[in-house]
């Protein structure tokens, strides 16, 4: 059973006992990411995440690493567009140690200037690594251009020049705004005793200040764009984006079905047509990109330069046919079973439950029980899917991005085709 409580400072705790396990997973979720940044400080949420592991008032960076190793060695963190998460899975006997370490990082990190300067080099290497990865780059570039200058489109790690200029004071001021109790959620799942857990969390996290005067996030406008980045590689990575739904929308369940049938797996329309029947691409798939304030539906393909126009036209033909014909009950039910299977299999560990509960509470202010999610997937009809694809699979308003050996493709012809398709 999933329960929620608030600490004395207003920090929300969501917890789920799984007494058949020996493990317990603890996560601290902060409602801040690159979507909360501006052009000058883009990348700062990611820098703060890195610096949390570089030493506190009570532990050096080496001591943090040693103490994490003692409880299993898997304490980690990540930054996304809309949140930052710090998490660990350990044995139930080490729960207080895990809480102690995580609270020490979140409440007592020093952010020494010399450590910051060293970590900047690591982060810049990470930025270069992603820039060298065309499958990541094509996705990021398209989101950046589709949402223009809105922070939701920012690259999470930010530009290198921003990282190089960040100071300790910048980090502390940003933390003071966002690392506050009413902007955070602690999620715990696994084997623990409720009263003891809440007492420990109160002991270690009550000093976090209750609130701050934060700026609200505005909603971005979708723009249809044609984006090209030439890179010296053999193939071309193509990504297409359609305006779609948010994580808050009830239409997300129909979107999950539409994605599964159209391009989400090896039995999908796109994979069977473009890879299996025509042999035009090794990799082709679709995926939803929903966020709290906006969302996209995207299609990704990695191709030989000779096949770009053919694949693009075939994608559009498949989409037009999919909208026209719809899906049968048998296809609908098969997609539902696939999605439900993934949901249930993904809920069998304490870490999976902690992640689901924490992110859901942070983003939606509530936790949707797994059985409720399954029922909402089961309730989707063929007509729901048809309405979704009619509304959002707009071949007259899609955006496209190419990364790779673009000198060897007929960009003028491809752009002319795109302009003709999307002409208002």
C-alpha positions in Angstrom: 0.0 0.0 0.0 1.3 3.4 -1.0 1.1 6.1 1.8 2.1 9.8 2.0 3.1 12.0 4.9 4.6 15.4 5.4 7.6 16.2 7.5 7.5 19.2 9.9 9.0 21.5 7.2 6.4 20.4 4.6 8.6 18.0 2.7 6.4 15.3 1.2 7.3 11.6 1.8 5.7 8.8 -0.3 6.5 5.3 0.9 5.5 1.7 0.0 6.2 -1.2 2.2 7.4 -4.4 0.3 7.9 -6.7 3.3 8.8 -9.8 1.1 12.1 -8.0 0.1 15.4 -7.5 1.9 16.1 -4.4 -0.1 15.0 -0.8 0.4 15.3 2.0 -2.2 15.5 5.7 -1.2 15.1 8.6 -3.6 15.1 12.3 -3.2 13.3 14.1 -6.1 13.8 17.8 -6.6 11.4 19.6 -8.9 14.1 21.4 -10.9 15.9 20.8 -14.2 16.9 22.6 -17.3 13.3 23.8 -17.8 13.8 26.1 -14.8 17.0 27.7 -16.2 17.7 30.7 -18.4 20.2 31.4 -21.2 22.9 32.5 -18.8 22.7 29.7 -16.3 21.5 26.8 -18.6 23.3 23.7 -17.2 23.4 24.8 -13.6 21.0 22.1 -12.3 23.2 19.4 -13.8 26.4 21.0 -12.3 24.8 21.0 -8.9 23.9 17.3 -9.2 27.6 16.6 -10.0 28.9 18.7 -7.1 26.7 16.9 -4.5 29.2 14.1 -4.6 32.3 16.3 -4.0 32.3 16.6 -0.2 30.2 17.9 2.7 30.8 19.4 6.1 31.0 15.9 7.5 32.6 13.9 4.7 35.2 14.3 2.0 34.5 13.1 -1.5 36.5 10.0 -0.7 34.6 9.4 2.4 31.3 9.8 0.6 32.5 7.2 -2.0 33.6 4.8 0.8 30.4 5.1 2.8 28.3 4.5 -0.4 30.4 1.4 -1.1 29.8 0.1 2.4 26.0 0.1 1.7 26.2 -1.4 -1.7 28.0 1.2 -3.8 25.0 2.2 -6.0 24.1 5.7 -4.9 23.7 7.8 -8.0 21.8 10.8 -9.5 20.6 12.3 -12.7 19.2 15.5 -14.0 16.4 15.8 -16.6 14.5 18.7 -18.1 12.0 18.8 -15.3 13.6 17.1 -12.2 16.8 16.1 -10.4 16.9 12.7 -8.7 19.3 11.3 -6.1 18.8 7.6 -5.3 20.2 4.5 -3.7 19.2 0.9 -3.2 20.6 -1.0 -0.2 19.8 -3.7 2.3 17.1 -2.9 4.8 19.7 -3.0 7.6 21.5 -0.1 6.0 18.5 2.3 5.6 19.6 4.8 8.3 23.1 4.9 6.8 21.6 5.6 3.3 19.4 8.4 4.7 22.3 9.9 6.6 24.6 10.0 3.5 21.9 11.4 1.2 20.8 14.1 3.7 24.4 15.0 4.2 24.9 15.6 0.5 21.6 17.5 0.1 22.0 19.7 3.2 25.7 20.0 3.8 27.6 19.9 0.5 30.4 22.5 0.4 30.8 23.2 -3.3 34.4 24.2 -2.9 35.7 26.5 -5.7 38.7 24.1 -6.3 36.3 21.1 -6.6 34.0 23.1 -8.9 36.9 24.0 -11.2 38.0 20.3 -11.5 34.4 19.1 -12.0 33.8 21.6 -14.8 36.4 19.6 -16.9 34.5 16.4 -16.3 31.2 18.0 -17.3 32.7 19.5 -20.4 34.0 16.0 -21.4 30.4 14.7 -20.8 29.0 17.5 -23.1 31.6 16.5 -25.8 30.6 12.9 -25.4 26.9 13.6 -26.1 27.8 15.9 -29.0 29.7 12.9 -30.5 26.6 10.7 -30.1 24.4 11.5 -33.2 21.4 9.5 -31.9 21.3 11.7 -28.7 22.2 14.8 -30.6 19.4 14.5 -33.2 16.8 14.2 -30.5 18.1 17.1 -28.4 18.6 19.4 -31.4 15.0 18.9 -32.6 13.5 19.6 -29.2 15.7 22.7 -28.9 14.4 24.1 -32.1 10.8 22.9 -31.9 10.5 24.9 -28.6 12.7 27.7 -29.8 14.0 29.8 -26.9 11.9 28.2 -24.2 13.9 26.5 -21.4 12.1 23.2 -22.0 14.1 22.9 -25.2 17.5 23.6 -23.5 20.2 20.9 -23.5 20.3 19.5 -20.0 24.0 19.9 -19.6 24.0 23.4 -21.0 26.6 24.9 -23.3 30.3 24.6 -22.4 30.7 28.4 -22.1 28.0 28.5 -19.4 29.6 25.7 -17.4 33.0 27.4 -17.6 31.7 30.7 -16.1 29.6 29.2 -13.2 30.7 30.1 -9.7 30.1 28.7 -6.3 27.8 31.6 -5.5 25.7 30.9 -8.6 25.2 27.3 -7.4 24.2 28.3 -3.9 21.7 30.9 -5.1 20.1 28.4 -7.5 19.9 25.8 -4.7 18.4 28.3 -2.3 15.5 28.7 -4.8 14.8 25.1 -5.7 16.2 22.8 -3.0 13.4 23.6 -0.6 10.9 21.3 1.1 7.8 22.3 -0.9 9.7 21.6 -4.1 11.0 18.1 -3.1 9.7 14.6 -2.6 11.3 11.7 -0.7 10.3 8.3 -2.0 11.0 5.1 -0.2 10.0 1.5 -1.2 11.0 -1.8 0.1 11.4 -3.4 3.5 11.1 -0.9 6.4 9.1 -0.1 9.5 6.9 2.9 8.9 7.2 4.7 12.3 11.0 4.2 12.3 11.3 5.4 8.7 9.4 8.7 9.3 11.4 9.4 12.5 14.6 9.0 10.6 13.5 11.2 7.8 12.4 13.9 10.2 15.7 13.6 12.0 17.8 14.0 8.9 15.8 16.2 6.5 13.8 18.6 8.8 16.5 21.3 8.5 15.7 21.9 4.8 13.9 25.3 4.6 10.2 25.1 3.8 9.8 27.3 0.7 11.1 30.1 -1.6 9.9 32.6 -4.1 10.4 30.7 -7.3 9.4 31.8 -10.8 6.6 29.7 -12.5 7.4 27.9 -15.7 5.6 29.1 -18.8 4.2 26.8 -21.5 6.2 26.6 -24.8 4.7 27.0 -28.2 5.4 24.3 -30.8 7.1 25.4 -34.0 7.6 23.3 -37.1 11.2 23.5 -38.1 13.8 21.9 -40.5 17.1 21.4 -38.7 20.4 20.1 -40.1 23.7 19.4 -38.4 26.5 17.9 -40.5 28.8 15.4 -38.8 31.6 13.4 -40.3 30.0 9.9 -40.0 28.8 7.4 -42.6 25.1 7.5 -41.9 22.4 10.0 -41.4 20.2 10.2 -38.2 16.7 11.5 -38.9 14.2 12.5 -36.2 10.7 13.7 -36.7 8.5 15.4 -34.1 4.8 16.1 -33.8 3.1 18.3 -31.2 1.5 15.9 -28.7 0.3 15.5 -25.1 1.7 16.2 -21.6 2.3 13.7 -18.7 -0.9 15.3 -17.2 -3.2 14.4 -20.1 -5.5 11.4 -20.0 -4.8 11.1 -23.7 -1.4 9.6 -22.8 -2.9 6.1 -22.5 -4.2 6.3 -26.1 -0.8 7.6 -27.1 0.9 4.6 -25.6 -1.2 2.3 -27.6 -0.7 4.3 -30.8 3.0 4.3 -30.2 3.1 0.5 -29.6 1.2 -0.2 -32.8 2.8 2.4 -35.1 6.5 2.3 -34.2 7.3 1.2 -30.7 8.5 -2.4 -31.3 9.5 -4.9 -33.9 6.0 -5.9 -34.8 5.0 -2.2 -35.4 3.9 -0.7 -38.7 7.1 1.3 -39.2 9.5 -1.5 -38.4 7.7 -4.1 -40.5 7.4 -1.8 -43.5 10.7 0.1 -43.6 13.1 -2.4 -42.1 11.6 -5.9 -42.8 9.6 -5.4 -46.1 11.8 -2.7 -47.8 15.2 -3.2 -46.0 15.7 0.6 -45.9 17.0 1.1 -42.4 18.5 -0.9 -39.6 17.0 1.2 -36.8 13.6 2.9 -36.9 11.2 3.4 -34.0 8.8 5.9 -32.5 8.5 7.1 -28.9 6.5 9.6 -26.9 8.3 12.6 -25.2 5.8 13.9 -22.7 6.6 16.5 -20.1 4.5 18.3 -17.5 3.9 21.4 -19.7 4.3 20.1 -23.3 4.9 17.0 -25.2 6.0 15.5 -28.5 5.6 12.3 -30.4 8.9 11.4 -32.2 10.1 9.0 -34.8 13.8 8.2 -35.1 15.6 6.5 -38.0 19.3 5.7 -38.8 19.9 5.4 -42.5 22.2 5.1 -45.4 22.4 8.5 -47.2 20.8 7.0 -50.4 17.6 6.1 -48.6 16.6 9.3 -46.8 14.0 10.6 -49.2 12.4 7.1 -49.7 12.2 6.5 -46.0 10.7 9.9 -45.2 8.0 9.5 -47.9 7.3 6.0 -46.7 6.9 7.2 -43.1 4.4 9.8 -44.2 2.5 7.2 -46.3 2.4 4.8 -43.3 1.1 7.6 -41.1 -1.6 8.6 -43.6 -2.7 5.0 -44.0 -2.6 4.4 -40.2 -4.9 7.4 -39.7 -7.2 6.2 -42.5 -7.5 2.5 -41.5 -7.1 2.6 -37.8 -6.6 -0.5 -35.7 -8.6 -3.7 -35.1 -9.7 -5.1 -31.8 -7.1 -7.8 -32.0 -4.2 -5.4 -32.6 -5.5 -3.1 -29.8 -5.6 -6.0 -27.4 -2.1 -7.2 -28.3 -0.7 -3.7 -27.8 -2.5 -3.5 -24.4 -1.0 -6.8 -23.3 2.5 -5.6 -24.3 2.2 -2.3 -22.4 0.7 -4.0 -19.3 3.4 -6.6 -19.3 6.0 -3.9 -19.4 4.3 -2.1 -16.5 4.0 -5.1 -14.3 7.5 -6.4 -15.0 8.9 -2.9 -14.3 7.2 -2.8 -10.9 8.8 -5.9 -9.3 11.8 -4.2 -7.6 12.0 -1.7 -4.8 13.9 0.7 -7.1 11.2 0.6 -9.8 8.5 1.3 -7.2 10.5 4.1 -5.6 11.1 5.7 -9.0 7.5 5.5 -10.1 6.1 6.8 -6.8 8.6 9.6 -6.4 8.3 10.9 -10.0 4.5 10.6 -10.0 4.2 12.5 -6.7 6.6 15.2 -7.8 5.1 15.8 -11.2 1.4 15.2 -10.6 1.0 15.7 -6.9 -0.4 12.2 -6.5 0.6 8.6 -7.0 -1.5 6.6 -9.5 -1.6 3.0 -8.2 -0.4 0.5 -10.7 -3.7 -1.3 -10.8 -5.3 2.1 -11.8 -2.8 2.6 -14.6 -3.5 -0.9 -15.9 -7.2 -0.3 -15.9 -6.8 3.0 -17.8 -4.7 1.2 -20.4 -7.4 -1.6 -20.6 -10.1 1.1 -21.0 -8.6 2.5 -24.3 -10.8 1.8 -27.3 -10.0 1.7 -31.0 -11.9 4.9 -31.3 -9.7 6.6 -28.6 -6.6 5.6 -30.7 -8.2 6.8 -33.9 -9.1 10.2 -32.3 -5.5 10.5 -30.9 -3.8 9.9 -34.3 -6.3 12.2 -36.1 -5.5 15.0 -33.7 -1.7 14.6 -33.3 -0.3 12.7 -36.3 -0.4 15.8 -38.5 1.6 15.2 -41.6 0.9 18.9 -42.4 2.7 20.1 -39.3 5.7 18.0 -38.4 9.3 19.0 -37.7 12.4 17.2 -38.9 16.1 17.1 -37.9 19.1 15.5 -39.7 22.5 14.8 -38.0 25.3 13.1 -39.9 26.6 12.9 -43.4 24.2 15.5 -44.8 26.5 16.5 -47.7 25.5 13.3 -49.4 21.8 13.7 -49.2 19.6 15.8 -51.4 18.7 18.4 -48.8 17.1 20.8 -51.3 14.7 18.2 -52.5 14.0 16.9 -49.0 13.3 20.4 -47.7 11.0 21.2 -50.7 9.1 18.0 -50.0 8.8 18.9 -46.3 7.6 22.5 -47.2 5.0 21.1 -49.5 3.7 18.7 -46.9 3.6 21.3 -44.1 2.4 24.3 -46.2 -0.3 26.0 -44.2 
